[in-house]
Amino acid sequence: ASLAAIAGFGTVYVSFAPSDNGRPAGPEESGPAAGGSETNGGAAAGPLVGLNNGAMAPLLVRPKPLDLPEFTFAGADGKPKSLADFRGKIVLLNIWATWCVPCREEMPALDALETKLGGKDFAVAAVNIDKGGPEKAAAFLKETGATHLALYTDPSGKLFSTLKAVGMPTTLLIDRDGKEIARLVGPADWASPEAVAVIEAAIAAGADSAS
């Protein structure tokens, strides 16, 4: 039974592997959220190059900002939110669920990152995709000590497929113009020095382009 459980656990994590990891997009994959030629090697360009190491080794850096399809999720007041509400900020969009064990493990780190860098230039938007009302998600944030993260939910679950997530958690780094500049599938230590360096580089690059 133990061996079967271990095998099942391994299967879950294999399914989390990015489907577009290190290969260029074909003609049928062009358009919003299609797989690019991002790798951990030399294909990518821009301010994040060389920063996907250590705790951020799994980070896939887009060779150029990628347009995203339109999507919405609900704020704590139940009203719809979109990337337009974050325009001008770097956004770390995290897709999670209460039944996702790795999500529980990384939530305190996301909270710590928001505490350290959140403000006029940056925000963590952790969006829960559980079915039903927001009560379960709110309780989860409280249990994990994520007191600095806003409550965002997508009970429709459409966000997962719209953004072509392939596992949970999935996290997108989005620039000030609402375009994806990096993606990480699976849990990560977002409070690590490497993660902070990635976010600070994205903030600095966005500030330079805005000026």
SERO-4910 file (N, C-alpha, C, O; in steps of 0.05 Angstrom, whole numbers):
BEGIN
 pado doro    nc1    nc2    nc3   cac1   cac2   cac3    cc1    cc2    cc3    oc1    oc2    oc3
  Ala    A     17    -24      0      0      0      0     17     25      0     12     45    -14
  Ser    A     39     24     16     57     47     17     70     52    -10     72     75    -18
  Leu    A     79     30    -23     91     34    -49     71     45    -69     79     61    -86
  Ala    A     46     36    -67     26     46    -86     21     76    -81     18     91   -100
  Ala    A     21     84    -56     17    112    -49     39    129    -60     35    150    -71
  Ile    A     64    119    -57     87    134    -67     86    136    -97     92    157   -108
  Ala    A     78    115   -111     76    115   -140     55    135   -149     59    150   -168
  Gly    A     33    136   -134     12    155   -141     21    183   -137     14    201   -153
  Phe    A     36    188   -116     46    215   -110     64    224   -133     63    247   -142
  Gly    A     81    205   -142     99    212   -164     84    218   -189     92    236   -204
  Thr    A     62    204   -194     46    210   -218     35    238   -218     35    251   -238
  Val    A     26    247   -194     15    274   -192     36    294   -200     30    313   -215
  Tyr    A     60    291   -190     81    310   -196     91    309   -224     99    330   -235
  Val    A     91    286   -237     97    284   -265     77    300   -281     84    313   -301
  Ser    A     52    298   -274     31    313   -288     34    343   -285     23    358   -301
  Phe    A     49    351   -265     53    380   -261     74    392   -279     78    416   -280
  Ala    A     89    375   -293    111    385   -310    100    403   -332     80    396   -345
  Pro    A    111    427   -336    101    445   -357    101    432   -384    120    420   -393
  Ser    A     78    435   -398     76    423   -424     92    437   -446     98    425   -467
  Asp    A    100    462   -440    115    477   -460    144    481   -452    157    500   -461
  Asn    A    154    465   -434    180    469   -422    202    465   -443    208    443   -451
  Gly    A    214    487   -451    238    486   -468    234    480   -497    253    473   -511
  Arg    A    209    482   -507    205    477   -535    190    500   -547    173    512   -534
  Pro    A    197    507   -572    183    530   -585    154    522   -591    147    499   -595
  Ala    A    137    542   -591    109    538   -598    106    532   -627    119    545   -644
  Gly    A     88    513   -634     82    508   -662     61    527   -671     51    543   -656
  Pro    A     54    526   -697     35    545   -708      8    542   -694     -7    562   -691
  Glu    A      1    517   -686    -25    513   -673    -26    524   -645    -47    524   -633
  Glu    A     -3    532   -634     -2    541   -606      3    570   -603      7    581   -581
  Ser    A      3    584   -626      7    613   -624    -17    627   -612    -39    615   -612
  Gly    A    -13    651   -601    -35    665   -589    -31    666   -559    -11    658   -549
  Pro    A    -52    677   -545    -50    680   -516    -43    655   -501    -55    634   -506
  Ala    A    -24    657   -484    -16    635   -465     -5    611   -480     -4    589   -467
  Ala    A      3    613   -505     15    590   -519     43    586   -508     55    605   -498
  Gly    A     53    562   -511     80    556   -501    101    570   -518     99    569   -543
  Gly    A    119    584   -505    140    598   -520    166    582   -519    166    558   -512
  Ser    A    188    594   -526    213    581   -526    229    585   -500    253    583   -500
  Glu    A    213    591   -479    227    596   -454    241    571   -444    230    549   -446
  Thr    A    264    574   -433    279    552   -421    295    563   -398    294    587   -392
  Asn    A    309    546   -384    327    554   -363    355    559   -374    374    562   -359
  Gly    A    357    559   -401    382    563   -414    384    591   -425    376    610   -412
  Gly    A    393    594   -450    399    620   -461    378    631   -479    383    652   -492
  Ala    A    354    618   -482    335    628   -501    321    653   -492    313    670   -508
  Ala    A    318    656   -466    303    679   -456    320    704   -456    345    703   -457
  Ala    A    306    727   -455    320    753   -454    305    771   -434    282    765   -427
  Gly    A    318    793   -426    305    812   -409    316    812   -381    336    799   -375
  Pro    A    302    826   -363    313    830   -336    314    806   -318    327    806   -297
  Leu    A    299    784   -326    299    761   -308    319    740   -316    322    719   -302
  Val    A    334    744   -337    354    725   -346    374    720   -325    385    739   -313
  Gly    A    380    695   -319    400    687   -300    390    687   -271    404    679   -253
  Leu    A    364    695   -267    354    696   -240    338    670   -233    330    667   -210
  Asn    A    334    653   -253    320    628   -247    340    607   -238    347    588   -252
  Asn    A    348    611   -213    367    592   -201    359    588   -172    342    602   -161
  Gly    A    372    569   -158    365    564   -131    336    557   -127    325    539   -141
  Ala    A    322    570   -109    294    565   -105    277    572   -129    254    562   -132
  Met    A    287    588   -147    273    596   -171    282    580   -196    276    588   -219
  Ala    A    296    558   -192    305    542   -215    283    533   -234    287    532   -258
  Pro    A    259    527   -223    237    517   -241    223    540   -256    206    535   -273
  Leu    A    231    565   -251    218    588   -264    223    588   -294    246    588   -302
  Leu    A    202    589   -309    205    591   -339    202    620   -347    180    631   -345
  Val    A    223    631   -357    223    659   -365    215    662   -394    227    649   -411
  Arg    A    195    678   -399    187    682   -427    207    698   -442    218    717   -431
  Pro    A    214    690   -467    233    706   -483    223    734   -489    239    753   -493
  Lys    A    197    738   -489    185    765   -491    158    764   -477    146    743   -476
  Pro    A    148    787   -467    123    787   -453    101    774   -471     99    779   -495
  Leu    A     84    758   -458     64    743   -472     36    754   -466     28    757   -443
  Asp    A     20    759   -487     -7    768   -483    -23    746   -469    -20    722   -474
  Leu    A    -41    754   -451    -58    735   -437    -87    739   -445    -95    761   -452
  Pro    A   -103    718   -445   -131    721   -451   -145    736   -429   -135    737   -406
  Glu    A   -167    747   -434   -182    762   -414   -194    742   -394   -203    720   -401
  Phe    A   -193    749   -368   -205    732   -348   -212    749   -324   -202    771   -320
  Thr    A   -230    739   -307   -238    752   -283   -239    732   -260   -240    708   -264
  Phe    A   -238    743   -236   -242    728   -212   -255    746   -192   -258    770   -197
  Ala    A   -264    736   -169   -279    752   -150   -261    762   -128   -244    748   -118
  Gly    A   -266    787   -119   -253    797    -96   -267    789    -71   -287    774    -72
  Ala    A   -258    798    -48   -270    791    -22   -299    800    -21   -315    788     -6
  Asp    A   -306    822    -35   -333    832    -35   -351    819    -56   -374    826    -59
  Gly    A   -340    799    -70   -355    785    -90   -356    798   -117   -366    786   -136
  Lys    A   -345    822   -119   -345    836   -145   -322    826   -163   -301    819   -153
  Pro    A   -327    826   -189   -306    816   -207   -281    833   -208   -282    858   -206
  Lys    A   -259    820   -210   -233    833   -213   -220    823   -238   -225    800   -247
  Ser    A   -203    840   -250   -188    832   -273   -160    844   -271   -154    859   -253
  Leu    A   -143    838   -291   -116    849   -290   -117    880   -293    -98    893   -285
  Ala    A   -138    890   -304   -141    919   -307   -140    932   -279   -131    955   -277
  Asp    A   -150    918   -259   -150    929   -232   -121    931   -220   -117    944   -200
  Phe    A   -103    917   -232    -75    917   -223    -56    932   -242    -32    931   -239
  Arg    A    -68    944   -262    -51    957   -283    -31    976   -270    -38    992   -253
  Gly    A     -7    975   -279     15    991   -267     31    977   -246     51    987   -236
  Lys    A     21    953   -238     36    937   -218     47    911   -231     36    901   -250
  Ile    A     68    901   -219     77    874   -225     59    856   -208     55    861   -184
  Val    A     49    835   -220     30    817   -206     41    789   -206     49    778   -227
  Leu    A     41    776   -183     47    748   -181     20    734   -177      9    733   -155
  Leu    A      9    722   -198    -17    709   -198    -14    680   -192     -2    665   -208
  Asn    A    -24    672   -169    -21    644   -159    -48    630   -160    -68    641   -149
  Ile    A    -50    607   -173    -75    592   -174    -72    569   -154    -54    553   -156
  Trp    A    -92    567   -135    -90    548   -114   -117    537   -106   -138    547   -114
  Ala    A   -117    515    -90   -141    503    -80   -136    493    -52   -113    487    -45
  Thr    A   -157    491    -36   -153    483     -8   -145    454     -6   -133    446     14
  Trp    A   -152    437    -26   -145    409    -25   -116    403    -35   -108    380    -36
  Cys    A   -103    424    -44    -76    421    -56    -55    424    -33    -50    445    -23
  Val    A    -42    401    -26    -23    401     -4      1    420    -10      8    435      8
  Pro    A     13    420    -34     35    438    -39     26    468    -37     42    485    -30
  Cys    A      0    473    -43    -10    501    -40     -9    509    -11     -1    532     -4
  Arg    A    -16    491      7    -16    497     35     13    503     44     18    520     61
  Glu    A     32    488     34     60    491     42     71    518     32     88    529     46
  Glu    A     63    527      9     75    552     -1     60    577      6     71    599      2
  Met    A     36    575     17     20    598     23     34    618     42     33    642     37
  Pro    A     46    608     64     60    627     82     83    643     67     87    666     74
  Ala    A     96    630     48    117    644     33    106    665     15    117    687     13
  Leu    A     83    660      3     69    680    -13     61    704      4     63    727     -4
  Asp    A     52    698     28     44    719     47     68    736     55     66    760     57
  Ala    A     91    722     60    115    736     67    125    754     45    134    776     49
  Leu    A    122    745     20    130    761     -3    113    786     -6    123    807    -11
  Glu    A     86    782     -2     68    805     -3     75    825     19     74    849     15
  Thr    A     81    814     42     88    832     65    113    848     59    114    872     66
  Lys    A    133    835     46    158    849     41    157    868     18    168    891     20
  Leu    A    144    861     -4    145    877    -28    119    889    -37    118    905    -55
  Gly    A     97    880    -26     70    889    -35     67    919    -31     77    931    -11
  Gly    A     54    932    -50     50    961    -49     42    972    -76     28    959    -91
  Lys    A     51    996    -82     43   1009   -106     55    996   -131     45   1000   -153
  Asp    A     77    981   -128     91    969   -151     87    939   -154     93    928   -175
  Phe    A     76    926   -133     75    897   -134     52    887   -117     45    899    -97
  Ala    A     40    865   -126     19    851   -111     19    822   -116     23    813   -139
  Val    A     14    806    -96      9    777    -98    -22    774   -101    -36    783    -83
  Ala    A    -31    762   -122    -59    756   -125    -62    726   -125    -59    712   -146
  Ala    A    -68    715   -102    -71    686    -99   -101    679   -102   -117    686    -85
  Val    A   -107    665   -123   -135    661   -130   -143    632   -125   -131    613   -136
  Asn    A   -163    628   -108   -172    601   -101   -193    592   -121   -210    608   -129
  Ile    A   -192    566   -129   -210    556   -149   -229    534   -138   -239    519   -154
  Asp    A   -232    533   -112   -251    514   -100   -280    521   -109   -287    544   -114
  Lys    A   -296    501   -112   -324    505   -117   -338    515    -92   -329    511    -70
  Gly    A   -361    529    -96   -376    539    -74   -368    567    -66   -356    581    -82
  Gly    A   -375    575    -42   -370    602    -33   -342    607    -24   -325    588    -24
  Pro    A   -335    631    -16   -308    638     -8   -300    630     21   -278    634     29
  Glu    A   -319    619     36   -314    614     64   -291    595     68   -275    599     86
  Lys    A   -290    574     52   -269    554     55   -242    566     49   -222    560     63
  Ala    A   -241    582     28   -215    595     21   -206    614     43   -183    615     50
  Ala    A   -226    629     54   -219    648     76   -208    634    100   -190    643    113
  Ala    A   -221    611    107   -211    595    130   -183    584    125   -167    583    143
  Phe    A   -178    576    100   -152    566     93   -130    587     96   -109    581    108
  Leu    A   -135    611     87   -116    633     90   -110    638    120    -87    643    128
  Lys    A   -131    637    136   -128    642    165   -112    619    177    -94    625    194
  Glu    A   -117    594    170   -103    571    181    -73    572    174    -57    564    191
  Thr    A    -67    581    150    -39    581    142    -24    607    150     -1    610    143
  Gly    A    -38    625    163    -26    649    172    -21    670    150     -5    688    153
  Ala    A    -35    667    128    -32    685    105    -50    710    110    -70    713     96
  Thr    A    -43    726    129    -59    748    137    -56    773    119    -72    792    121
  His    A    -36    773    102    -31    796     85    -41    792     56    -38    810     39
  Leu    A    -51    769     50    -61    763     24    -91    769     22   -106    761     39
  Ala    A    -99    783      1   -127    789     -4   -141    763    -12   -129    745    -23
  Leu    A   -167    761     -6   -183    738    -13   -193    741    -41   -210    758    -47
  Tyr    A   -183    724    -59   -192    723    -87   -201    695    -93   -188    676    -86
  Thr    A   -224    693   -107   -235    666   -113   -245    665   -141   -253    685   -153
  Asp    A   -245    641   -152   -257    635   -178   -272    609   -176   -262    588   -184
  Pro    A   -297    610   -165   -312    585   -161   -320    571   -187   -327    548   -186
  Ser    A   -318    585   -209   -324    573   -235   -302    553   -243   -307    535   -258
  Gly    A   -278    558   -233   -255    542   -240   -244    547   -268   -226    532   -277
  Lys    A   -255    566   -282   -247    571   -310   -219    583   -312   -206    580   -332
  Leu    A   -210    596   -291   -183    608   -292   -161    588   -298   -143    594   -312
  Phe    A   -164    564   -287   -144    543   -290   -141    536   -320   -118    535   -330
  Ser    A   -163    532   -334   -161    525   -362   -155    549   -380   -141    547   -400
  Thr    A   -166    572   -372   -162    596   -388   -132    603   -390   -122    611   -411
  Leu    A   -118    600   -368    -89    606   -367    -72    582   -373    -47    583   -370
  Lys    A    -85    560   -381    -70    536   -389    -52    526   -368    -29    518   -373
  Ala    A    -62    526   -343    -47    514   -321    -47    484   -324    -66    473   -334
  Val    A    -25    472   -316    -23    443   -319    -19    429   -293    -15    404   -292
  Gly    A    -20    443   -271    -16    431   -245    -22    452   -223    -26    475   -229
  Met    A    -23    443   -199    -28    461   -177     -7    459   -156      1    437   -148
  Pro    A      3    481   -146     -4    509   -155     10    516   -181     30    503   -189
  Thr    A     -1    535   -195     12    548   -218     14    578   -213     -6    590   -204
  Thr    A     37    589   -218     41    618   -212     51    632   -237     71    623   -249
  Leu    A     38    654   -244     47    671   -266     58    697   -256     46    709   -238
  Leu    A     80    706   -267     90    733   -262     82    751   -285     89    745   -308
  Ile    A     68    772   -279     55    789   -299     66    817   -296     68    828   -275
  Asp    A     73    829   -319     85    856   -319     63    877   -316     40    872   -314
  Arg    A     72    902   -316     54    925   -311     34    929   -333     14    942   -329
  Asp    A     39    917   -356     20    919   -378      1    895   -380    -14    893   -399
  Gly    A      2    877   -360    -16    854   -360     -6    831   -377    -23    815   -386
  Lys    A     20    830   -382     30    808   -399     47    789   -382     61    798   -363
  Glu    A     46    764   -389     61    744   -374     91    745   -381     98    745   -405
  Ile    A    108    747   -361    137    747   -366    151    723   -355    174    718   -361
  Ala    A    137    707   -338    148    682   -327    126    666   -315    105    675   -309
  Arg    A    132    640   -312    113    621   -301    127    599   -286    149    590   -293
  Leu    A    115    591   -263    127    569   -248    104    550   -241     84    557   -229
  Val    A    108    525   -248     88    504   -242     98    488   -218    120    477   -218
  Gly    A     81    485   -198     88    471   -173     94    491   -151     95    515   -156
  Pro    A     99    481   -127    105    499   -105    133    511   -106    151    500   -119
  Ala    A    136    534    -93    162    547    -92    164    563    -66    144    570    -54
  Asp    A    189    568    -59    194    585    -35    194    614    -44    216    625    -50
  Trp    A    171    626    -44    169    654    -53    180    674    -34    181    698    -40
  Ala    A    188    665    -10    201    683      9    231    682      8    245    695     23
  Ser    A    242    665    -10    271    661    -12    284    685    -25    271    701    -38
  Pro    A    310    688    -20    325    711    -32    323    710    -63    323    731    -75
  Glu    A    323    686    -74    322    684   -104    295    694   -114    294    707   -135
  Ala    A    273    688   -100    247    697   -108    245    728   -105    235    741   -123
  Val    A    255    738    -83    255    767    -79    271    781   -101    263    802   -111
  Ala    A    293    769   -109    310    781   -131    295    781   -157    297    801   -172
  Val    A    279    760   -163    264    759   -188    243    782   -188    240    796   -207
  Ile    A    228    784   -166    207    805   -164    219    833   -165    209    850   -179
  Glu    A    241    837   -151    253    864   -151    264    871   -179    262    894   -187
  Ala    A    274    851   -194    283    856   -221    260    864   -239    262    882   -256
  Ala    A    237    850   -236    214    856   -252    203    884   -245    194    898   -263
  Ile    A    203    891   -220    194    917   -211    212    939   -223    202    959   -234
  Ala    A    238    935   -221    257    955   -231    255    958   -261    255    980   -271
  Ala    A    251    936   -276    249    937   -305    223    952   -313    223    968   -331
  Gly    A    201    946   -298    176    959   -304    177    989   -298    165   1004   -313
  Ala    A    192    996   -277    194   1025   -270    210   1039   -292    203   1062   -299
  Asp    A    231   1026   -302    247   1038   -323    231   1043   -349    232   1064   -361
  Ser    A    214   1023   -356    199   1026   -381    177   1046   -378    169   1060   -397
  Ala    A    166   1048   -353    145   1068   -348    155   1096   -350    141   1114   -358
  Ser    A    180   1100   -341    192   1126   -342    202   1133   -370    213   1155   -374
***
